[in-house]
Amino acid sequence: MSNQPIRRVENYTDAFLTTFGVILFMTLWVIAAALGYLWVVVTAYGLDHIFKWIGRLRAD
């Protein structure tokens, strides 16, 4: 067992959310290029409802 004291870890939440936003943006552009803008709207609408559903689950 190590004798080093337990320290707080760094908060990487902002870095994760920024990276996730960039990846989501690029994904939507790839969908637009491959399938058309209608599928981008459908995908964004579906993701919006999924995130709202997850938010309601966490609020309970």
Buried (B, 14 or more C-beta within 10 A) or exposed (E): EEEEEEEEEEEEEEEEEEEEEEEEEEEBEEBBEEEEEEEBEEBEEEEEEEEEEEEEEEEE
